[in-house]
């Protein structure tokens, strides 16, 4: 249901402050700076989510207290899937994606987030691993306020041709779950949220 009560941007801003603290505590609670949590997230992802052959998977470079998708990306690469990383080109635009393989050199992008160089081929992913601050069981995420993933998912979900719909999977610690994320009409949903404790389908069913 669309949350229309009150000032949604203000509600999101208030929730972000709390969610950042909660995520920091969750990361600190996982030994080895989240490395073991990342391995459990990878195992839960591979067990729960089926990917088509030859799928291109977009990951992200974990910053700060974000749950680390690298173990999942390494496992997917070992399974023969192609990987890419998002690139922020300009404020107000969707993300772009450049092909990446484990071990490939990265360079500083916007906000010094490591990205593949401009010489790397651009691709369209079939599945996105998405960072977040908070999530709810309906599949809505609280991001950082730039709207990049919302615009990107809207564009990818509206594409035609043989690619078909993109699959969006939030990567998080279980403690990042909230009862309800304030949302607007432009906010895009996630198909799954995968945590160190299991994989959650956005219809509320859980596996793991």
Protein Blocks (a to p, Z undefined) as FASTA:
>chain_A
ZZfehjfklmmmmmmmmmmmmmmmmmmmpghhhmmmmmmmmmmmmmmpccdehiacdddd
dehjbccfklmmmmmmmnopacdddddfbghiacddddddehiacdddehhiacddfkbc
cdddfbdcdddfbdcfkopacdehnommmmmmmmmmmpgcjnopadddddddfklpcfbd
cddfklccdfbdcdfkbccdfkopaeZZ
